[in-house]
Amino acid sequence: MIKKGYSAIYPLFTIEDYDTRYYALARNGLEHDITISICPSIANLLRYHQVIMDNFDEMVEEIRQGKMRDSILNELSAEDRAEVMARIQPNPKELTNL
């Protein structure tokens, strides 16, 4: 029941490269109206903030087009890639809130 409220897509957590994982999760979270975040450390939130600030324009364009970096998708199995892309759609409406 709570799972419906999650913005994170589980396969993104399985990406081994930390920089790629943080980018993927930050990009995914950026397009959602998040009201609460649970992290093991405040350092995680600071890292997400830095990743968003460093890549904001690229993330906005990906959200507008409903895309995710190929380098991220290539880290995933075909099944996980399909799950991720099934949940990512063009979302220009959300961009007005950024």
N, C-alpha and C positions, 0 to 999 in steps of 0.2 A: 504494500500500500504506500509506504513512504517512498519507495523506489521511483514512483511516478514524478516525484518532486525533484529528483536529482537532475542536475544539468550535465554532470560529467558522464561521459560514455566510457564504460569499463575498459574496453580494449586500449584506450589511450593510457591508462595506468600501467599497462604491461610493456610499454616502450622502454627498452633498456637504457638508451642514451638520455641522461638527465636533461640536457638542454632541449632536446627534441620533445621529451615528455612535458616539460614545463611549458614550452611553446604551444603544444597541442592542447593541453588542458586550459591554459590561459586564453587561447584563441576561442576555444569552445565556450568557456565561461563568459567571455566578453559579450556574446550575443544573447545572453539570458539575463533576466531581471532577478539577480541573486539577492536574497534578503538575509541569508545566514551562510556562514562558511565554517566548517569544522576542519581544523588542521592540527597536527601534532605539535606545531611550533609556530610562533609569530614569524619566524624566519621564512616559512613557506609562503605566507601572504606577502611578505616583502619581496620575495623572489618573483612571485606572480606579477606584482606591481611593476617591477623592473623589466620583466619580459614584455609586458604590455606596453610600457613606455618606449622601449627600444624598437618595438615592431608594430606600433599602433596603425600606421598607414597601411601596411601589408595585411594586417588582420582585418581591418575595416573592408578592404577590397575583397578579401576571401569571404567575409560574411555577406557582402553585397552580391557576390557571384555564387554563393553556396558551394565553395570549394575549400579544400585543405591542401597544404603543401604536399607535393609528390614525395618529398623526402620523409614526411611523416607517414604517408600511406604505404610507402615501400618498407617501413619497419614492421608492418602488420601482415598477418596471414591473410589469404584471400577471404576467408570467412569473417575475420575481424574487420577487414577493410570494408566489406559489404555492410556490416553492422554500423560502422561509423558513418559511411556515406548515406545510409538509409535515414539517419537522423540529422543530416546536414542538408539544409535547403537554402536557396537564396532568401535572405532576410533583410531587405533594405529598410523595412519598417522599423526594426530595432535600432538601426543606425541613427535615427532621429533622437534617441535617448542618450547617445554617447557624447 
